[in-house]
């Protein structure tokens, strides 16, 4: 399996259900966080995938789709997956310590235990601390880089094979500069609901001018939002009795094709929380 194929297995589709019955689709990706006594495997996504931003309610259930591995090989069994509900969801979600940073981490232990009880083996690829660039490496990047984003825009994905959608774009602001003073940068690509939590990457297949070189994968950050432009027009509806005009506003949100990405380094902030929980 080459690196381009591996890109298909870093993510999982998340469907969260809230107390009022509303559902929300998001993207999560597998990540191993280093702590003092080892690593904690889990899934990184956005806080708002599990929390209603309007009333602060936490999702009561979340379904994760996990691809399965062949029994005799460390390879995916294409088209085989399990949709699993996460046990004790609210008790396992960890939000970023800064509530203004839209990140969440959830350990995979409880959900993978459920999977192994069925004698099925999961297949997924994971990022780790080694995936995060040093400050020196970030400063060596170009002001404009081609990027890829992996996820489930508008909940769309290959349902039969349980594979995500990979989209391509470019950086819209330099990665080495904190956009608007925050640990963020912008990308030029279309962003839809469902893409929340998508990992943003630099990927080169190593083929330059017909010459095969080494492949390169750089994890840059996590998409959490985008910019829309609102156009409003006034629609007037006239009632016959009594003679009164009721004004309705037609509002259309037009995507500006700009996504906002949280820098990968902020994932490290989960480590102290996990260490305190382990004590």
C-alpha positions as CSV (number, residue, x, y, z in Angstrom):
1,X,0.0,0.0,0.0
2,X,1.5,3.3,-1.1
3,X,1.2,6.6,0.8
4,X,-1.7,7.9,-1.4
5,X,-3.8,4.8,-0.5
6,X,-3.0,5.2,3.2
7,X,-4.5,8.7,3.1
8,X,-7.9,7.0,2.8
9,X,-7.6,5.4,6.2
10,X,-6.6,8.3,8.5
11,X,-10.2,9.5,9.1
12,X,-13.5,8.3,10.4
13,X,-17.0,9.7,9.8
14,X,-18.8,10.8,12.9
15,X,-22.5,11.2,13.3
16,X,-23.4,12.9,16.6
17,X,-26.9,12.9,18.1
18,X,-28.1,15.6,20.5
19,X,-30.8,15.5,23.2
20,X,-33.3,17.2,20.9
21,X,-32.8,14.4,18.3
22,X,-30.8,16.6,15.9
23,X,-27.9,14.9,14.2
24,X,-24.6,16.4,13.0
25,X,-22.0,14.9,10.7
26,X,-18.3,15.6,11.2
27,X,-14.9,14.2,10.5
28,X,-12.4,12.8,12.9
29,X,-8.9,11.4,12.4
30,X,-6.8,9.0,14.4
31,X,-4.0,10.4,16.5
32,X,-1.7,9.2,19.2
33,X,-0.9,11.7,21.9
34,X,2.4,11.3,23.8
35,X,2.1,11.3,27.6
36,X,4.7,10.7,30.3
37,X,4.1,6.9,30.5
38,X,3.5,6.2,26.8
39,X,0.9,7.1,24.2
40,X,-2.9,7.5,24.3
41,X,-4.5,6.6,20.9
42,X,-7.6,8.5,20.1
43,X,-9.6,10.5,17.5
44,X,-9.2,14.3,17.0
45,X,-12.1,16.4,15.8
46,X,-13.8,19.7,16.5
47,X,-15.4,20.6,19.7
48,X,-18.6,21.6,17.9
49,X,-19.0,18.1,16.5
50,X,-19.9,17.1,20.1
51,X,-21.2,20.3,21.6
52,X,-24.1,22.5,20.5
53,X,-22.7,26.0,20.2
54,X,-26.0,27.6,20.8
55,X,-27.0,26.0,24.1
56,X,-23.9,24.1,25.2
57,X,-25.6,20.7,25.1
58,X,-23.3,17.7,24.7
59,X,-24.1,15.0,22.2
60,X,-25.7,11.9,23.8
61,X,-24.5,9.5,21.2
62,X,-21.9,9.4,18.4
63,X,-21.5,6.8,15.7
64,X,-18.1,6.0,14.3
65,X,-17.5,4.0,11.1
66,X,-14.3,1.9,11.4
67,X,-12.8,0.0,8.5
68,X,-11.9,-3.6,9.0
69,X,-8.6,-5.5,8.4
70,X,-8.1,-8.7,6.6
71,X,-7.7,-11.6,9.1
72,X,-4.4,-12.8,7.6
73,X,-2.8,-9.6,6.4
74,X,-2.2,-6.0,7.6
75,X,-4.4,-4.7,4.8
76,X,-7.9,-3.2,4.6
77,X,-10.7,-5.5,3.6
78,X,-12.3,-3.1,1.1
79,X,-16.0,-2.5,1.7
80,X,-15.9,-4.1,5.2
81,X,-16.5,-1.8,8.1
82,X,-18.5,-1.5,11.4
83,X,-20.6,1.4,12.5
84,X,-20.1,1.6,16.3
85,X,-21.8,3.7,19.0
86,X,-19.3,5.2,21.5
87,X,-20.1,4.0,25.1
88,X,-20.3,6.7,27.8
89,X,-19.7,9.4,25.2
90,X,-19.9,12.5,27.4
91,X,-17.6,11.0,30.0
92,X,-14.9,10.4,27.5
93,X,-14.8,13.5,25.4
94,X,-11.9,15.9,26.2
95,X,-12.2,19.4,25.0
96,X,-9.2,21.7,24.4
97,X,-8.4,23.5,27.7
98,X,-8.9,26.8,25.9
99,X,-12.7,26.9,25.1
100,X,-12.1,29.3,22.2
101,X,-10.0,26.6,20.4
102,X,-12.4,24.3,18.5
103,X,-10.7,21.0,19.2
104,X,-11.8,17.8,20.9
105,X,-10.0,14.4,21.6
106,X,-11.7,11.1,22.4
107,X,-9.7,8.0,23.3
108,X,-10.3,5.0,20.9
109,X,-10.0,2.4,23.7
110,X,-13.7,2.1,24.5
111,X,-14.8,1.8,20.9
112,X,-12.1,-0.5,19.7
113,X,-12.8,-2.8,22.6
114,X,-16.3,-3.1,21.4
115,X,-15.0,-3.9,17.9
116,X,-12.6,-6.6,19.2
117,X,-15.5,-8.3,21.1
118,X,-17.0,-9.2,17.7
119,X,-13.7,-10.8,16.6
120,X,-13.2,-8.0,14.0
121,X,-9.9,-6.2,13.5
122,X,-9.8,-2.5,12.8
123,X,-7.7,-1.0,10.0
124,X,-6.7,2.7,10.2
125,X,-3.6,4.9,9.9
126,X,-2.7,7.3,12.6
127,X,-0.8,10.6,13.1
128,X,1.4,11.2,16.1
129,X,3.7,13.7,17.7
130,X,6.3,13.0,15.0
131,X,3.8,14.4,12.5
132,X,3.9,17.9,14.0
133,X,6.5,20.1,12.4
134,X,9.0,22.0,14.5
135,X,9.1,25.8,14.3
136,X,12.2,25.6,12.1
137,X,10.4,23.2,9.7
138,X,7.4,25.4,9.6
139,X,9.5,28.4,8.7
140,X,11.1,26.5,5.9
141,X,7.7,26.0,4.1
142,X,6.7,28.3,1.2
143,X,4.3,31.1,1.5
144,X,2.0,29.2,-0.9
145,X,1.7,25.4,-0.6
146,X,-0.6,22.9,-2.3
147,X,-2.7,21.1,0.4
148,X,-5.1,18.2,0.6
149,X,-8.1,17.9,3.0
150,X,-9.7,14.6,3.9
151,X,-13.2,14.3,5.2
152,X,-16.9,14.0,4.6
153,X,-18.3,17.3,3.1
154,X,-22.0,17.6,3.6
155,X,-21.9,14.0,4.9
156,X,-20.8,12.8,1.5
157,X,-18.5,9.8,1.2
158,X,-18.2,6.4,-0.5
159,X,-20.9,4.7,1.6
160,X,-20.3,1.2,0.1
161,X,-16.6,1.2,0.7
162,X,-16.6,3.6,3.7
163,X,-14.0,5.9,2.2
164,X,-13.7,9.6,2.6
165,X,-13.5,12.4,0.0
166,X,-10.1,14.0,-0.6
167,X,-10.1,17.6,-1.8
168,X,-7.2,19.7,-3.1
169,X,-6.4,23.4,-2.6
170,X,-3.7,25.8,-1.6
171,X,-2.8,27.7,1.4
172,X,-4.4,31.2,1.4
173,X,-2.1,32.6,4.1
174,X,1.4,31.5,5.0
175,X,1.5,28.6,7.5
176,X,4.4,30.1,9.4
177,X,2.3,33.3,10.2
178,X,-0.4,33.2,12.8
179,X,-3.5,34.4,10.9
180,X,-5.2,37.3,12.8
181,X,-2.9,36.6,15.7
182,X,-4.3,33.1,16.4
183,X,-2.6,29.7,15.8
184,X,-4.5,29.4,12.5
185,X,-4.0,29.8,8.8
186,X,-6.4,29.9,5.8
187,X,-6.7,27.5,2.9
188,X,-8.3,28.1,-0.5
189,X,-10.8,25.3,-1.0
190,X,-14.5,24.9,-0.7
191,X,-15.7,24.1,2.8
192,X,-19.0,22.4,3.7
193,X,-20.6,21.2,6.9
194,X,-19.3,17.7,7.6
195,X,-15.7,18.8,6.8
196,X,-15.4,19.9,10.4
197,X,-12.4,18.1,11.9
198,X,-10.8,17.3,8.6
199,X,-7.0,16.9,8.6
200,X,-5.2,19.3,6.3
201,X,-2.0,18.0,4.7
202,X,0.8,18.6,2.3
203,X,1.3,15.5,0.1
204,X,3.8,14.9,-2.7
205,X,3.8,11.6,-4.5
206,X,7.5,11.9,-5.3
207,X,7.0,11.9,-9.1
208,X,8.7,14.9,-10.6
209,X,9.1,15.1,-14.3
210,X,8.8,11.3,-14.6
211,X,11.5,10.8,-12.0
212,X,10.3,8.8,-9.0
213,X,11.5,10.2,-5.7
214,X,10.5,9.7,-2.1
215,X,6.9,10.5,-1.1
216,X,6.2,13.2,1.4
217,X,3.3,13.7,3.9
218,X,3.1,16.7,6.3
219,X,0.3,17.1,8.7
220,X,-0.5,20.8,9.0
221,X,-3.7,21.2,11.1
222,X,-7.4,20.7,11.5
223,X,-10.2,22.5,9.6
224,X,-12.9,24.0,11.8
225,X,-14.7,26.7,9.9
226,X,-14.9,28.8,6.8
227,X,-16.1,32.1,5.4
228,X,-19.4,32.7,3.8
229,X,-20.8,35.9,2.2
230,X,-24.5,36.6,2.9
231,X,-26.8,38.0,0.3
232,X,-30.2,39.2,1.4
233,X,-33.2,40.1,-0.6
234,X,-36.6,41.3,0.6
235,X,-39.7,39.2,-0.2
236,X,-43.0,40.8,0.6
237,X,-46.1,38.7,1.2
238,X,-49.5,40.4,1.3
239,X,-52.4,39.0,3.4
240,X,-55.9,39.7,2.4
241,X,-57.5,40.2,5.8
242,X,-56.4,42.3,7.5
243,X,-54.5,44.4,5.0
244,X,-51.1,44.0,6.5
245,X,-47.7,43.4,4.9
246,X,-45.5,40.6,6.3
247,X,-41.9,40.9,5.3
248,X,-39.9,37.8,4.9
249,X,-36.1,37.9,4.3
250,X,-34.6,35.5,1.8
251,X,-31.0,34.9,2.8
252,X,-28.4,33.0,0.8
253,X,-25.0,32.1,2.1
254,X,-22.4,32.0,-0.7
255,X,-19.1,30.2,0.2
256,X,-16.0,32.2,-0.3
257,X,-13.9,29.0,-0.7
258,X,-11.8,29.9,2.3
259,X,-11.3,27.4,5.2
260,X,-9.9,28.2,8.6
261,X,-7.4,25.7,10.0
262,X,-6.2,25.2,13.5
263,X,-2.5,24.6,13.6
264,X,-1.4,21.0,14.5
265,X,0.8,22.1,17.4
266,X,-2.3,22.8,19.5
267,X,-3.1,19.1,19.7
268,X,-0.2,18.8,22.1
269,X,-2.2,20.7,24.7
270,X,-4.3,17.6,25.4
271,X,-1.3,15.7,26.8
272,X,-1.4,17.3,30.3
273,X,-5.1,16.6,30.6
274,X,-4.6,12.9,29.7
275,X,-1.7,12.7,32.2
276,X,-3.9,14.1,35.0
277,X,-6.6,11.6,34.2
278,X,-4.2,8.7,34.3
279,X,-3.1,9.5,37.9
